[in-house]
């Protein structure tokens, strides 16, 4: 039996990791998984050494303040990996932690496969040097990354985006709205305040101010999608202070809720791509500790923050970041999009183009399975060449 270490520190990473684990199971591979994850991993009988709630951190300063704890987690993972004689590691996203871990695993002679490339195209390009040194093989998800890794001569495989095959609602818009008690003509507004406690604290209060203000212009049915890592009481603390009722749904209802929505206010992140693929207009927002933002901004190489705008090559979706993240600005952007059918239709047309760009029939989990299984069950010498 082969043993694979899989690291999924965040909610989206755990989704992607679960797809890969399911593919190994589907292929009846003689493999046991260990590592860092959450409830999805536990339900798949992964031996979780550290729960991913322990790594729910946002911002440079927040990371710095948690360095001693993160070091203990990393040391624990390395010790357990050595004890279990791990055959390979699949590290997913979360580069500040995972690239350091890759260095340690490389010293243990454990081949490191890395899924979801660090965003060197956006900031901190120097991390390509860490990838060259410590990553055995890289799996990339965006077509514009191909040129970077070909130029840098880093072994990679382009998998396509792992979200595309799974972004599907299980109910029709009409049926789901009826189940929620929302009429055909009611305006359904959805809030996606993030998957980390720090994001909830920073973003949800201003989102609720937006709801209060916009409700004066239009009757609303408001729903909030609670990420699996966010405790219900934490959300309730803020909603108890809202003058407008906000109904909370768990993450399992996410795609149905988004598809049924008329508009979404979303944290800047993976959810932006999900909303675009489902074809619903939205505004992207974000705010971190001010000093973290100032320190991090010096390293940023791109003008846009939302992955939807980056893929589109222009600002299709409004981005309200840091000081621009105010209820009045959100309401203004919502009004502009809702009141002008032309703007809305252009936005939805660009969303369709993004889906075509990323949804070319590739099955990322299957591609990753074939690469890792092909190497750990029939070891090869040296590093493999780039694949597309």
SETOR-58812 format. One record per residue (C-alpha): residue in three letters; x, z, y. Coordinates in nm, 4 decimals. Each point is the difference from the previous one (the first is absolute). Layout:
N
('ALA',(X,Z,Y))
...
END
This chain:
388
('UNK',(0.0000,0.0000,0.0000))
('UNK',(0.1224,-0.0927,0.3477))
('UNK',(-0.0400,0.2366,0.2927))
('UNK',(-0.0795,-0.1213,0.3522))
('UNK',(0.0146,0.2048,0.3180))
('UNK',(-0.2640,-0.1104,0.2524))
('UNK',(-0.0132,0.1317,0.3569))
('UNK',(-0.3184,-0.0365,0.2064))
('UNK',(0.0092,0.2341,0.2984))
('UNK',(-0.3007,-0.1425,0.1826))
('UNK',(-0.3568,-0.0941,-0.0825))
('UNK',(0.0523,-0.3771,0.0145))
('UNK',(0.3221,0.0251,-0.2009))
('UNK',(-0.1814,0.1924,-0.2698))
('UNK',(-0.2625,-0.2750,-0.0186))
('UNK',(0.2730,-0.2583,-0.0535))
('UNK',(0.1835,0.2193,-0.2497))
('UNK',(-0.3215,0.0534,-0.1969))
('UNK',(-0.0396,-0.3790,-0.0292))
('UNK',(0.3483,-0.0269,-0.1516))
('UNK',(-0.0603,0.2912,-0.2394))
('UNK',(-0.3281,-0.1600,-0.1077))
('UNK',(0.1813,-0.3275,-0.0690))
('UNK',(0.2548,0.1754,-0.2252))
('UNK',(-0.2935,0.1635,-0.1807))
('UNK',(-0.1825,-0.3338,-0.0299))
('UNK',(0.3123,-0.1538,-0.1552))
('UNK',(0.0286,0.2966,-0.2393))
('UNK',(0.3582,0.0566,0.1090))
('UNK',(0.1748,0.2964,-0.1615))
('UNK',(0.0581,0.1773,0.3328))
('UNK',(-0.0536,0.3440,0.1455))
('UNK',(-0.0251,0.0541,0.3761))
('UNK',(0.1336,0.2921,0.2048))
('UNK',(0.0425,0.0733,0.3684))
('UNK',(-0.1817,0.0593,0.3253))
('UNK',(-0.3638,-0.0854,0.0640))
('UNK',(-0.3514,0.1371,0.0227))
('UNK',(-0.3334,0.0009,-0.1770))
('UNK',(0.0119,-0.3665,-0.1036))
('UNK',(0.3298,0.0576,-0.1762))
('UNK',(-0.1231,0.3200,-0.1624))
('UNK',(-0.3069,-0.1810,-0.1313))
('UNK',(0.2364,-0.2528,-0.1626))
('UNK',(0.1976,0.2755,-0.1721))
('UNK',(0.3057,-0.0401,0.2178))
('UNK',(0.2123,0.3156,-0.0165))
('UNK',(-0.0117,0.0801,0.3724))
('UNK',(0.2998,0.2128,0.0972))
('UNK',(-0.1019,0.0163,0.3680))
('UNK',(-0.3467,-0.0620,0.1448))
('UNK',(0.0070,-0.2526,0.2825))
('UNK',(-0.1853,0.2343,0.2337))
('UNK',(0.3408,0.1667,0.0408))
('UNK',(0.1264,-0.3074,0.1849))
('UNK',(-0.2898,-0.0610,0.2411))
('UNK',(0.2159,-0.0141,0.3126))
('UNK',(-0.0240,-0.2184,0.3126))
('UNK',(0.2580,-0.0675,0.2709))
('UNK',(0.3752,0.0439,0.0395))
('UNK',(-0.0138,0.3558,0.1301))
('UNK',(-0.2418,0.1040,-0.2720))
('UNK',(0.2346,-0.1404,-0.2640))
('UNK',(0.2994,0.1784,0.1528))
('UNK',(-0.1801,0.3345,-0.0091))
('UNK',(-0.0715,-0.0493,-0.3719))
('UNK',(0.3489,-0.1119,-0.1058))
('UNK',(0.0851,0.3152,-0.2017))
('UNK',(-0.3234,-0.0294,-0.1995))
('UNK',(0.0448,-0.3750,-0.0521))
('UNK',(0.3544,0.0578,-0.1229))
('UNK',(-0.1271,0.2518,-0.2562))
('UNK',(-0.2592,-0.2519,-0.1212))
('UNK',(0.2643,-0.2715,-0.0288))
('UNK',(0.2385,0.2297,-0.1874))
('UNK',(-0.2808,0.0977,-0.2377))
('UNK',(-0.0826,-0.3635,-0.0736))
('UNK',(0.3644,-0.0845,-0.0662))
('UNK',(0.0479,0.3005,-0.2259))
('UNK',(-0.3122,-0.0804,-0.2006))
('UNK',(0.0958,-0.3695,-0.0171))
('UNK',(0.3376,0.0956,-0.1451))
('UNK',(-0.1544,0.2424,-0.2484))
('UNK',(-0.2593,-0.2525,-0.1178))
('UNK',(0.2573,-0.2822,-0.0188))
('UNK',(-0.2156,-0.2327,0.2081))
('UNK',(0.0499,-0.3712,-0.0774))
('UNK',(-0.1165,-0.1447,0.3327))
('UNK',(-0.1554,0.1043,0.3306))
('UNK',(-0.2733,-0.1733,0.1987))
('UNK',(0.0014,0.1241,0.3593))
('UNK',(-0.2966,-0.1053,0.2127))
('UNK',(0.0217,-0.0271,0.3791))
('UNK',(0.0872,0.3266,0.1880))
('UNK',(0.3526,-0.1212,0.0870))
('UNK',(0.1401,0.3022,0.1858))
('UNK',(-0.0331,0.2028,-0.3198))
('UNK',(0.0275,-0.2687,-0.2642))
('UNK',(0.3154,-0.1721,0.1231))
('UNK',(0.1813,0.3345,-0.0041))
('UNK',(-0.1379,0.0656,-0.3444))
('UNK',(0.1122,-0.3479,-0.1113))
('UNK',(0.3576,0.0926,0.0917))
('UNK',(-0.0160,0.3093,-0.2198))
('UNK',(-0.1631,-0.1850,-0.2890))
('UNK',(0.2606,-0.2743,0.0176))
('UNK',(0.2678,0.2672,-0.0509))
('UNK',(-0.1912,0.1090,-0.3118))
('UNK',(0.0184,-0.3619,-0.1264))
('UNK',(-0.3803,-0.0341,0.0195))
('UNK',(-0.0988,-0.3534,0.1105))
('UNK',(-0.2228,0.0154,0.3059))
('UNK',(-0.2871,-0.2446,0.0452))
('UNK',(-0.1520,0.0178,0.3481))
('UNK',(-0.3557,-0.1142,0.0726))
('UNK',(-0.1185,-0.0589,0.3594))
('UNK',(0.3142,-0.0809,0.1933))
('UNK',(0.0995,0.2252,0.2904))
('UNK',(-0.1214,-0.1686,0.3186))
('UNK',(0.3444,-0.1196,0.1067))
('UNK',(-0.1740,-0.2888,0.1771))
('UNK',(-0.1646,0.2548,0.2309))
('UNK',(0.2708,0.2598,0.0556))
('UNK',(0.3231,0.1465,-0.1375))
('UNK',(0.1327,-0.3250,-0.1407))
('UNK',(0.3167,0.1792,-0.1090))
('UNK',(-0.1922,0.1311,-0.3016))
('UNK',(0.0685,-0.3330,-0.1720))
('UNK',(0.3488,0.1414,-0.0642))
('UNK',(-0.1487,0.2961,-0.1870))
('UNK',(-0.2170,-0.2365,-0.2026))
('UNK',(0.3060,-0.2092,-0.0916))
('UNK',(0.1903,0.3041,-0.1205))
('UNK',(-0.2622,0.2040,-0.1798))
('UNK',(-0.2933,-0.2219,-0.1036))
('UNK',(0.0285,-0.1988,-0.3231))
('UNK',(-0.2991,-0.2233,0.0764))
('UNK',(-0.2446,-0.0222,0.2903))
('UNK',(-0.3670,-0.1014,-0.0143))
('UNK',(-0.1280,-0.1382,0.3321))
('UNK',(-0.3610,-0.0584,0.1041))
('UNK',(0.0102,-0.2148,0.3160))
('UNK',(0.1078,-0.3662,0.0040))
('UNK',(0.1961,0.0411,0.3252))
('UNK',(0.2315,0.2474,-0.1780))
('UNK',(0.1332,-0.2693,-0.2336))
('UNK',(0.2338,-0.1496,0.2611))
('UNK',(0.1504,0.3418,0.0786))
('UNK',(0.0953,0.0868,-0.3551))
('UNK',(0.1198,-0.3483,-0.0843))
('UNK',(0.2292,0.0178,0.3024))
('UNK',(0.1217,0.3466,-0.0971))
('UNK',(0.0500,-0.1055,-0.3661))
('UNK',(-0.2064,0.2938,-0.1283))
('UNK',(-0.1644,-0.0493,-0.3421))
('UNK',(-0.3773,-0.0100,0.0506))
('UNK',(-0.3292,-0.1262,-0.1336))
('UNK',(-0.2888,-0.0988,0.2259))
('UNK',(-0.3115,0.1505,-0.1584))
('UNK',(-0.2623,-0.0608,0.2638))
('UNK',(-0.1909,0.2958,0.1414))
('UNK',(-0.1315,0.2477,-0.2614))
('UNK',(-0.3139,0.0660,0.2009))
('UNK',(-0.1346,-0.3534,-0.0102))
('UNK',(-0.1135,-0.0024,-0.3662))
('UNK',(-0.1783,0.3351,0.0340))
('UNK',(-0.1690,-0.0137,0.3411))
('UNK',(-0.3525,-0.0535,-0.1237))
('UNK',(-0.3228,0.1792,0.0774))
('UNK',(-0.2083,0.0980,-0.3015))
('UNK',(-0.3338,-0.0144,0.1860))
('UNK',(-0.1495,-0.2499,0.2386))
('UNK',(-0.0149,0.0868,0.3680))
('UNK',(-0.3813,0.0242,-0.0157))
('UNK',(-0.0113,0.2206,-0.3093))
('UNK',(0.2695,0.2357,0.1233))
('UNK',(-0.1602,0.0436,0.3429))
('UNK',(-0.3332,0.0693,-0.1663))
('UNK',(0.1635,0.2651,-0.2164))
('UNK',(0.1432,0.1617,0.3135))
('UNK',(-0.3330,-0.0163,0.1771))
('UNK',(0.1318,-0.2445,0.2608))
('UNK',(-0.2415,-0.2715,0.1126))
('UNK',(0.0847,-0.3699,0.0217))
('UNK',(-0.0063,0.0136,0.3800))
('UNK',(0.1819,0.3338,0.0358))
('UNK',(0.3565,-0.0063,0.1336))
('UNK',(0.2297,0.1516,-0.2618))
('UNK',(0.3294,0.1253,0.1430))
('UNK',(0.2723,0.1183,-0.2385))
('UNK',(0.2946,0.2260,0.0815))
('UNK',(0.3251,-0.0149,-0.1961))
('UNK',(0.2096,0.2835,0.1467))
('UNK',(0.2861,-0.0186,-0.2521))
('UNK',(0.1236,0.1448,-0.3252))
('UNK',(0.2287,0.2751,0.1319))
('UNK',(-0.0974,0.3320,0.1589))
('UNK',(0.2159,-0.0732,0.3047))
('UNK',(-0.1913,-0.3241,0.0573))
('UNK',(-0.3337,0.1794,-0.0203))
('UNK',(0.1102,0.2557,0.2576))
('UNK',(0.1369,-0.2657,0.2326))
('UNK',(-0.2640,-0.2725,-0.0318))
('UNK',(-0.3372,0.1386,-0.1050))
('UNK',(-0.0852,0.1946,0.3195))
('UNK',(0.0406,-0.3124,0.2158))
('UNK',(-0.1973,-0.2070,-0.2492))
('UNK',(-0.2844,0.2499,0.0280))
('UNK',(0.0138,-0.0223,0.3797))
('UNK',(-0.0372,-0.3751,-0.0450))
('UNK',(-0.3048,0.0496,-0.2202))
('UNK',(-0.1572,0.2334,0.2557))
('UNK',(0.0596,-0.2458,0.2823))
('UNK',(-0.1070,-0.3144,-0.1846))
('UNK',(-0.3156,0.1650,-0.1320))
('UNK',(-0.1271,0.0055,0.3588))
('UNK',(0.0032,-0.3798,-0.0002))
('UNK',(-0.1270,-0.0714,-0.3509))
('UNK',(-0.1684,0.2021,-0.2779))
('UNK',(0.2582,0.0578,-0.2726))
('UNK',(0.0197,0.0852,-0.3662))
('UNK',(0.3504,0.1452,-0.0281))
('UNK',(0.1974,0.0467,-0.3215))
('UNK',(0.3479,0.1343,-0.0613))
('UNK',(0.2081,-0.0926,-0.3016))
('UNK',(0.1922,0.3036,-0.1250))
('UNK',(0.3298,-0.0778,-0.1697))
('UNK',(0.0545,0.1729,-0.3336))
('UNK',(0.2852,0.2120,0.1357))
('UNK',(-0.2021,0.1452,0.2877))
('UNK',(-0.1924,0.3247,-0.0677))
('UNK',(-0.3712,-0.0132,0.0773))
('UNK',(0.0092,0.3189,0.2123))
('UNK',(0.2613,-0.1560,0.2261))
('UNK',(-0.2325,-0.2890,0.0811))
('UNK',(-0.2986,0.2331,0.0347))
('UNK',(0.1860,0.2063,0.2595))
('UNK',(0.0022,-0.2968,0.2370))
('UNK',(-0.3402,-0.1436,-0.0882))
('UNK',(-0.1710,0.3346,0.0695))
('UNK',(0.0921,-0.0542,0.3656))
('UNK',(-0.1352,-0.3560,0.0183))
('UNK',(-0.3254,-0.0501,0.1952))
('UNK',(-0.0719,-0.3080,-0.2140))
('UNK',(-0.0561,0.0436,-0.3762))
('UNK',(0.2853,-0.1413,-0.2065))
('UNK',(-0.0485,-0.0458,-0.3745))
('UNK',(0.3038,0.0358,-0.2259))
('UNK',(0.0618,-0.2189,-0.3031))
('UNK',(0.2846,0.0335,-0.2469))
('UNK',(0.2637,-0.2637,-0.0460))
('UNK',(-0.1616,-0.1473,-0.3098))
('UNK',(-0.2740,-0.1391,0.2270))
('UNK',(0.2553,-0.1611,0.2344))
('UNK',(-0.0418,-0.3710,-0.0628))
('UNK',(-0.3785,0.0246,-0.0205))
('UNK',(-0.0106,0.1927,0.3269))
('UNK',(0.2308,-0.2337,0.1869))
('UNK',(-0.1868,-0.3101,-0.1174))
('UNK',(-0.3301,0.1561,0.1096))
('UNK',(0.1342,0.0925,0.3459))
('UNK',(-0.0596,-0.1786,0.3274))
('UNK',(0.3219,0.1346,0.1491))
('UNK',(0.2940,0.2206,-0.1028))
('UNK',(0.2388,0.2211,0.1964))
('UNK',(0.3082,0.0241,-0.2206))
('UNK',(0.3358,0.1664,-0.0102))
('UNK',(0.2806,-0.2542,0.0228))
('UNK',(0.1127,-0.0456,-0.3610))
('UNK',(-0.0948,-0.1506,-0.3335))
('UNK',(-0.3700,0.0425,0.0762))
('UNK',(0.0324,-0.2720,0.2664))
('UNK',(0.0718,-0.2572,-0.2673))
('UNK',(-0.2892,0.1238,-0.2149))
('UNK',(-0.2432,-0.0307,0.2908))
('UNK',(0.1236,-0.3504,0.0839))
('UNK',(-0.0330,-0.1179,-0.3608))
('UNK',(-0.3567,0.1343,-0.0110))
('UNK',(-0.0734,-0.1825,0.3254))
('UNK',(-0.1156,0.2721,0.2420))
('UNK',(0.1023,0.0266,0.3685))
('UNK',(0.2074,0.3042,0.0898))
('UNK',(0.2310,0.1705,0.2465))
('UNK',(0.3358,0.1371,-0.1167))
('UNK',(0.1173,0.3322,0.1457))
('UNK',(0.2919,0.2379,-0.0401))
('UNK',(0.1736,0.2933,0.1613))
('UNK',(0.2888,0.2221,-0.1104))
('UNK',(0.1997,0.2779,0.1612))
('UNK',(0.1176,-0.1356,0.3385))
('UNK',(0.3676,0.0697,-0.0613))
('UNK',(-0.0198,-0.1581,-0.3468))
('UNK',(-0.1464,-0.3108,0.1615))
('UNK',(0.2700,-0.0173,0.2692))
('UNK',(0.2787,0.0428,-0.2541))
('UNK',(-0.1483,-0.2500,-0.2445))
('UNK',(-0.0888,-0.2656,0.2582))
('UNK',(0.3691,-0.0719,0.0642))
('UNK',(0.0302,-0.1425,-0.3509))
('UNK',(-0.3153,-0.2172,0.0001))
('UNK',(0.0608,-0.3766,-0.0245))
('UNK',(-0.3626,-0.1216,0.0254))
('UNK',(-0.2674,-0.0086,0.2682))
('UNK',(-0.3026,0.0632,-0.2228))
('UNK',(-0.0691,0.3070,-0.2135))
('UNK',(-0.2943,-0.1042,-0.2180))
('UNK',(0.1016,-0.1980,-0.3084))
('UNK',(-0.2973,-0.2276,0.0694))
('UNK',(0.1480,-0.1052,0.3339))
('UNK',(0.3473,-0.0328,-0.1509))
('UNK',(-0.1293,-0.2338,-0.2704))
('UNK',(-0.2110,-0.1963,0.2505))
('UNK',(0.2949,-0.0395,0.2367))
('UNK',(-0.2171,0.1050,0.2937))
('UNK',(-0.2150,0.2889,0.1167))
('UNK',(-0.3264,-0.0684,-0.1803))
('UNK',(-0.0945,0.3678,-0.0285))
('UNK',(0.0196,0.2390,0.2985))
('UNK',(0.2744,0.2604,-0.0397))
('UNK',(-0.0399,0.3253,0.1895))
('UNK',(0.3231,0.1911,-0.0540))
('UNK',(0.1168,0.3310,0.1467))
('UNK',(-0.1124,0.0209,0.3670))
('UNK',(-0.2421,-0.2907,-0.0450))
('UNK',(-0.1814,0.1894,-0.2745))
('UNK',(-0.2886,0.1341,0.2083))
('UNK',(-0.3738,-0.0005,-0.0618))
('UNK',(-0.0679,-0.2059,0.3140))
('UNK',(0.2418,-0.2714,-0.1143))
('UNK',(-0.1451,-0.0111,-0.3509))
('UNK',(-0.3521,-0.0336,0.1371))
('UNK',(0.1113,-0.2782,0.2329))
('UNK',(0.1531,-0.1957,-0.2894))
('UNK',(-0.3027,0.0580,-0.2215))
('UNK',(-0.2310,-0.1234,0.2738))
('UNK',(0.2163,-0.3083,0.0596))
('UNK',(-0.0058,-0.1014,-0.3677))
('UNK',(-0.3628,0.0863,-0.0725))
('UNK',(-0.1430,-0.1638,0.3114))
('UNK',(0.1923,-0.3277,-0.0334))
('UNK',(-0.0834,-0.1929,-0.3202))
('UNK',(0.2905,-0.2350,0.0666))
('UNK',(0.2585,0.2792,-0.0066))
('UNK',(-0.1500,0.1471,-0.3145))
('UNK',(-0.0106,-0.3359,-0.1792))
('UNK',(0.3613,-0.0768,0.0919))
('UNK',(0.1039,0.3389,-0.1375))
('UNK',(-0.1838,-0.0545,-0.3282))
('UNK',(0.1417,-0.3514,-0.0321))
('UNK',(0.3555,0.1338,0.0303))
('UNK',(-0.0828,0.2676,-0.2576))
('UNK',(-0.1006,-0.2742,-0.2444))
('UNK',(0.3313,-0.1740,0.0634))
('UNK',(0.1928,0.3177,-0.0804))
('UNK',(-0.1838,0.0380,-0.3268))
('UNK',(0.0909,-0.3553,-0.0959))
('UNK',(0.3622,0.0651,0.0973))
('UNK',(0.0340,0.3041,-0.2256))
('UNK',(-0.2514,-0.0770,-0.2745))
('UNK',(0.1679,-0.2861,-0.1837))
('UNK',(-0.0974,0.1137,-0.3483))
('UNK',(0.3023,0.2206,-0.0626))
('UNK',(-0.0493,0.3218,-0.1961))
('UNK',(0.2654,0.2428,0.1275))
('UNK',(-0.0378,0.2629,-0.2749))
('UNK',(0.0455,-0.2618,-0.2714))
('UNK',(0.3062,-0.1451,0.1748))
('UNK',(0.1575,0.3451,0.0316))
('UNK',(-0.0767,0.0837,-0.3613))
('UNK',(0.1637,-0.3207,-0.1229))
('UNK',(0.3153,0.0630,0.2028))
('UNK',(0.0508,0.3669,-0.0863))
('UNK',(-0.1088,-0.0216,-0.3640))
('UNK',(0.2093,-0.3103,-0.0488))
('UNK',(0.3094,0.1871,0.1144))
('UNK',(-0.0432,0.3485,-0.1440))
('UNK',(-0.1040,-0.1207,-0.3450))
('UNK',(0.2596,-0.2808,-0.0074))
('UNK',(0.2776,0.1220,0.2349))
('UNK',(0.1963,-0.2571,0.1902))
('UNK',(0.3367,0.0386,0.1695))
('UNK',(0.0356,-0.0402,0.3737))
('UNK',(-0.2628,-0.0324,0.2700))
('UNK',(-0.2599,-0.2736,-0.0295))
('UNK',(-0.0375,-0.2794,0.2512))
('UNK',(-0.2889,-0.0424,0.2431))
('UNK',(-0.3321,-0.1123,-0.1441))
('UNK',(-0.3098,-0.1373,0.1680))
END
